[in-house]
Amino acid sequence: EERITYINIREALAAPPPPRQFIVEGYLPAGIVAALSGEGGSGKSYLAELLAVAIASGRSVPPFEVVAPATVLFVSVEDDELALRGRLYQIEQELELSPAEQDQLHANLVIASARGVLGQLMEFDEARNPRPAMGTDWLRMKMEETRPALVILDTKSRLFGLQENSNDDGAAWVSNLESLLVDHPATTFLVVSHVGKKDSEAKANQY
């Protein structure tokens, strides 16, 4: 079955498209693969978990305006259960969630500590061509089970499985995630990614 979408030209010319839907207004559109990048120790994992709590509970945290409570699947292959629980407790204490927001959080947030358990999402075949690995199969199964609006993957380096300095391998890795969105078009991926100091300085100099 062909899964490619073809644009109806007559309809496209007749009226503007509907506005893009957001999970976090102005920051996280629905149905894309996004990255949260920064140097080691810059607080990326804390921010990712804060966003997970905010979206799952429906609590806006300036400057992040949550559109509505939504299901979040947070998969960490970097932190153990103790670290994730400690961060979750700290965030809840700081936000002072109401009983109703806590109920939403309990219903909508799934946090998995998969450090040392979940394999990489991609691997090379015998001909050194990138292909999905067992980690992708597990992720597909959990997405079918939880039907999340947002999937947070922390971190890319431990889930990559390919050559990180290869643009082609990076594109293949993103395409693999996008293939999972075919059956979940409203889901967004947020991938936590480390960058070195030289990489961040180079990107800053591009603007």
C-alpha positions in Angstrom: 0.0 0.0 0.0 1.4 3.4 -1.0 1.7 5.8 1.9 2.8 8.9 0.0 0.4 11.8 0.2 -0.3 13.6 -3.1 -1.5 17.3 -3.0 -4.9 18.0 -4.6 -3.9 21.0 -6.7 -7.4 22.3 -7.1 -8.1 22.3 -3.4 -4.7 23.8 -2.6 -5.4 26.7 -4.9 -9.0 27.2 -3.7 -8.2 28.1 -0.1 -5.3 28.5 2.3 -4.4 25.4 4.4 -5.6 25.1 8.0 -3.2 26.5 10.5 -0.5 24.1 11.8 -1.3 22.5 15.2 1.1 23.0 18.1 1.7 21.1 21.3 3.6 24.0 22.8 2.5 27.2 21.1 5.2 28.6 18.9 7.8 26.0 19.9 6.6 22.5 19.2 4.5 21.8 16.2 2.6 18.6 15.9 3.9 15.9 13.6 7.6 16.7 13.3 11.0 15.5 14.5 12.5 18.3 16.6 15.8 18.5 18.5 16.7 19.9 21.9 20.5 20.5 21.6 23.2 21.9 23.9 26.5 21.2 25.5 26.9 18.6 28.2 25.7 19.8 31.6 23.6 22.7 30.2 20.3 21.3 31.6 18.8 19.7 28.5 17.5 16.6 30.3 15.9 18.8 33.0 14.3 21.0 30.4 13.0 18.0 28.5 11.5 16.5 31.7 10.0 19.9 32.6 8.3 20.0 29.2 7.1 16.5 29.7 5.5 17.4 33.0 4.0 20.7 31.6 2.5 19.1 28.6 1.1 16.0 30.4 -0.4 18.1 33.2 -1.6 21.0 30.9 0.4 23.5 33.0 1.9 26.3 31.0 5.5 27.3 32.1 6.6 30.6 30.7 7.7 31.0 28.0 6.1 27.6 27.1 2.3 27.8 26.5 0.8 24.4 26.6 -2.1 24.1 24.3 -3.9 21.3 26.2 -3.0 18.3 28.4 -1.6 15.5 26.2 0.1 12.1 26.5 3.9 12.2 26.7 6.2 9.2 26.3 9.6 10.0 27.8 12.3 7.5 27.0 15.7 8.0 28.8 18.7 5.9 28.0 21.0 8.2 29.9 19.5 8.5 33.4 18.5 5.7 35.9 15.2 5.5 37.7 16.5 7.4 40.8 17.6 10.4 38.7 14.4 10.5 36.8 12.3 10.3 39.9 14.3 12.9 41.7 14.0 15.3 38.8 10.2 14.6 38.5 9.7 15.3 42.2 11.7 18.5 42.1 9.7 19.8 39.1 6.4 19.0 40.7 7.4 20.8 43.8 8.5 23.9 41.9 5.4 24.0 39.8 3.1 23.3 42.7 0.6 21.4 40.6 -3.0 21.4 41.6 -4.8 18.1 42.4 -6.5 18.2 39.0 -3.1 18.8 37.3 -1.5 15.9 39.2 -4.4 13.7 38.0 -3.7 14.7 34.4 0.0 14.1 34.9 -0.6 10.6 36.3 -2.9 9.8 33.4 -0.8 11.3 30.6 2.9 10.9 31.5 4.9 7.7 30.8 8.5 7.8 31.8 10.8 4.8 30.9 14.3 4.4 32.2 15.9 2.2 29.6 19.5 2.8 30.3 21.5 -0.3 29.4 18.4 -2.1 28.2 17.0 -0.4 25.1 19.2 -0.9 22.1 20.0 1.6 19.4 17.3 2.7 17.0 19.4 2.0 13.9 22.2 -0.2 12.8 24.2 -1.1 9.7 23.4 -4.2 7.6 26.1 -6.4 6.1 26.6 -4.0 3.2 27.0 -1.0 5.7 23.6 0.4 4.8 21.5 1.9 7.6 18.5 0.0 8.7 16.0 0.1 11.7 17.2 -1.9 14.7 15.3 -3.6 17.6 15.1 -0.3 19.4 12.8 1.0 16.7 10.6 -2.0 17.0 10.2 -1.4 20.7 9.5 2.3 20.2 6.9 1.5 17.6 5.2 -0.9 20.0 5.2 1.7 22.8 3.8 4.3 20.5 0.9 2.0 19.5 0.3 1.3 23.2 0.4 4.8 24.6 -0.6 6.9 21.5 1.5 9.9 22.6 1.3 13.4 21.4 5.0 13.8 22.3 7.8 11.3 22.4 11.0 12.6 24.1 14.2 10.6 23.4 17.1 11.3 25.8 19.8 11.1 24.3 20.4 10.7 20.6 24.0 9.7 21.0 23.0 6.5 22.9 20.2 5.7 20.4 21.9 6.5 17.2 23.8 3.4 16.2 25.3 4.9 13.1 28.2 7.2 12.3 27.4 10.5 14.1 29.6 12.6 11.9 27.9 11.4 8.7 25.2 13.7 7.3 23.8 10.8 5.3 23.5 8.7 8.5 21.9 11.5 10.4 19.4 12.0 7.6 18.6 8.2 7.6 18.1 8.3 11.4 15.6 11.2 11.2 13.9 9.5 8.3 13.5 6.4 10.4 11.7 8.5 13.1 9.6 10.1 10.4 8.5 6.7 9.2 7.0 6.1 12.6 4.9 9.3 12.2 3.2 7.8 9.2 0.8 6.0 11.6 1.0 8.8 14.2 0.8 12.0 12.1 -0.1 14.2 15.1 2.8 12.9 17.2 6.0 15.0 17.7 9.5 13.7 18.4 11.8 15.8 20.6 15.3 14.4 20.5 17.8 15.5 23.2 21.1 15.9 21.6 24.6 16.7 22.8 26.8 19.2 20.9 30.4 20.0 21.6 31.6 23.5 22.4 33.2 23.8 18.9 29.9 22.7 17.3 27.8 25.2 19.2 30.3 28.0 18.4 30.3 27.1 14.7 26.5 27.2 14.6 26.4 30.5 16.5 28.8 32.0 13.9 26.5 31.1 11.1 24.0 33.8 12.1 
